[in-house]
Amino acid sequence: MATSLSLSLELLLLIDWILKNEPTKLKMLIEDALQNGFLDEIDQIEDIEKNNTQVNDLHSAIIEFLMLMEDLLLETLEEKELDFKAKEKLDATLQKINPATMDFKTVWHSLKQNKDKKTGVEKTVFTQLLKNWKPKINEPVN
């Protein structure tokens, strides 16, 4: 089978990192596979070696595995980037709030609600602050 395979540098770095830093988790994954049916597939090696179609399927499995790893890596990187942007936005939002007049319990609940619903951080924080705002009659307005 003469096909070329191109892997991103990020995926290669991930594979290298996993090999260096998580050999125990890899071993656990292999042990889990052995306990859940992989031994049955190993017993079929002689049949696979005789059947060229199954060998080609195994080559395809390698490509599919690497493509899945690539997709999961990209998906995870995008999620982390969104988390980072949300944190930056939250930091900017919190800097606008006067800590002397802030109810930290309200902020905590609004952040928890934001995490659960994945709504806008700024909108959720300000909505919760307004819901719980009990202004005094003679309080000066900014």
N, C-alpha and C positions, 0 to 999 in steps of 0.2 A: 504494500500500500504506500504510494508515493504522494503524500499530501503534505503541505506545509502548514505550520501552526504558528500564529503570532500571538505572543502574550504581552500584556502591558507591563511596564516596569513596576507599576504599583503592585500588580499581582505577583510578580517575581519577588519583590521585596516582602510581601505578605507571606509567601511560602517560606522564604528564608527566615523570617521572623518566627513563624510558627515552629519551624524545625529547631531553631535555637532556644526558643522560650517556652514552648508548650509540648514537649515530647510526652509528658505524662497524659495530657488530654488526648493526644493522638492515640496513645496506647489504650486509653479508656474507650475511645471510639472503636478501635479494632476489637477490643474485648466485647463490646456491646454487639458488634456485627457478628462475631463468632457465636454469641449466645442467642442471636435472633435469626438464624438461618444461613449465615454465610458458610458454615461448614458443609451444608448440603450442596452449595455451589462449588466448593472446592472438590467434593467427591465426583463432580462431573467433568474434571479437567481432561481426562482421556477422551471423552466424547467431544469436547470442545476442540481439542487439538486435531481431531479427525475431520471436523466440519469447518471448512474455510469461511462459511457465511457467519458462523458464530464468532470467529476470530475477528472478522471485520466489524462485527457489532461491538466487540470489546474495544477496538480502536476508537470507534465512535463514542463509547462510554467515557474514554479518557478526555476526548474533546468536549463532550457535554459537561463532564465534571469541572474542567477548567473554565468553561464558559459560565457555569453556574457560580463558581467561586468569583469570577470577574464581576458578574451581575450583582452578587451579594455584597461584594466589596464596594462597588459604585453606589449601590443603594444605601449602604451604611455610611459611606463618606458624605452623601447628600444629606442624610438625616443629621449627622454630626454638624455639618455646615449650617443647617437650619437651626439646630439647637444653639450653635454659637451666635448666629444672627439674632435669635430670640433673646439670648442672654445680653447681648450688646444693647438691644432695644429696651430690655428691662432695666439695665443699668442707667440708660439715658432717662427713662421714665421716672425711676426712683430719685434721680438727682433733681427732678423738677418739684418734688414733694417736700414741703417744709416738715422736717422731723419733729418739730415741737408740737405740731398739730396732728400728728399721725397716730392712728390706732394700729399698732403692730399686729394685733390679733386679726383685724380686718384684712390687712395686707397678706398675712399668712394664708387665710382662708381663700382670698382671691387668687393667690398664686397656685394653691392646691386645686382650685376649681379650674384655673387656666390649664393646668397640666392634664386634668381629667378630660376636659372638653376640647383642648387644642384650639382655643379661641385666641384673639389678639391679646397680648399681655397688657398693653397700655389700656385698652378698653376695659378689660376685666378689673384691673387695679382701680381705675378711676370710678367705674360703676359701683364697685363694692365700697369704696370710700364715700361716695355720695349717698349710697343707701344707708350708711351708718353715721352720717354726719348729723350732728345735733347742735346746730349753731345757737349761741346765746343771743338774746334779744339785742343787747348793746355791743355786740362784737363787731369791730371794724372789718370792712371788706377790703381785700387787696385789689 
